[in-house]
Amino acid sequence: MINGRVLVVVLQTPAIVYDNLFRAVTDLDAQAVFEDMLQSYPLEDTQPFKRFSARVVVDGWSNIHQLPRKPDQAIAAGSVFAYRLRNEVNESQKKDLADRLKAVQAVSIGERCNEGYGQILINPRFIGIGE
Amino acid sequence: MTYLRLIATIRGAVTISSAYLSGNHMETASHVSGSMLRGALAALWEKDRLGNSDFLDLFCQGKITFHGLFPIPSGDKGEDFIATGRFSYRMPLSALACKYHPPTTEDPGHSYIDAIQSDGKKCLECHAPLKQCKSPEYYYHRNNDPESEPKPLDPRKEVYLYHGAERATRRARTAALYSYSSICNEEQFIGWLSGVPADLLKFLELFNNSLHVRHDKDDEYSFGLRVGIGKKRRGFLETRMKQYPDPGRGPIKRLTSARLQ
């Protein structure tokens, strides 16, 4: 069961994310998602404490070149990563945190963002069942 | 950030390319990816009349984001989606459901379980094992209520079966049977383009000069998009593009604080 400090990131489209050695990653580091936007709300760990992810190869066909596109390794759409905040969020901080998360959500993550890759939702109300 | 909303309705049947091949069967994707949408819009761009430098600027430099097209329910429910600016969500991989009574059967007892929230490994109703929900790929909330139970969303599809030796298909390599699925006529999609207001305005002005684009009403543009397999001879997406009345308003991405409470 999760408590009130959890941020759940759900990928709506595949995300092409590289590490600092340009290797495709399959685990989403918090830095790749939140960058420095959380500031006063530090995370317990930069790695997610729970994850449900899959890998997918993004390729395609270029009509201009009449050749296949370069395949990219991506984290599949629907992948879920859960991070935990270090401290409890009190009532007065909730609005500020929600605004920051909305700003994070408006920006796609990873590469080829202008092609729709890397769209995320944070804490979407998916189920609410089993709580 | 300004958003242009796209509403696409399938005319005919469209097979959206996907990497999923199972034997001789090719399954259509349930959504149009951003790069595919970009390519379809680029095909409407008349390079000679509208300019190649502007094309490179708007389509290739990343000034406009092509978010893709995502399925919405057909009929009145779809109209409600369009009116309220909602969209369908991707089914999370943490979604589990009863192995023997999937929630799509409308049985209220056997519902989804989120493995992020719950460590349970059995159905709450019948204690059967759970399995990951990989199909359908999308869901939405009823009545614009994010607290309501998720409803699976799968566009209607039809399967076409053909013989490998058919001359029309030009695939007479073997005499095997092949099949592919298509999304049916009248199914609807919603999507967005986004960017800074100046870039989108420039895009609209130039795009409006294309002979492929109709500008019937003051603020709505309509055109046909051809995507997927056999795009030149099969169905297309009849698309309406409109700028949101409020420039700052985009798709309603709900951020629920349920987990923060």
Interface residues (C-beta under 8 A of the other chain):
Chain A: M1 I2 G4 R5 V6 L7 V8 V10 L11 Q12 T13 K50 F52 S53 A54 V56 V57 D59 G60 W61 N63 A76 A77 G78 S79 V80 A82 V89 K94 L97 A98 L101 K102 Q105 A106 S108 R112 C113 N114 E115 G116 Y117 Q119 L121 I122 N123 P124 R125 F126 I127 G128 I129 G130 E131
Chain B: M1 S17 A19 S33 G34 S35 M36 L37 R38 G39 A43 G62 K63 I64 T65 F66 H67 G68 Y89 R90 M91 P92 L93 S94 A95 S111 Y112 I113 D114 A115 I116 Q117 S118 D119 G120 L124 E137 Y139 H141 P146 E147 E149 P150 G250 K253 R254 L255 T256 S257 A258 R259 L260 Q261
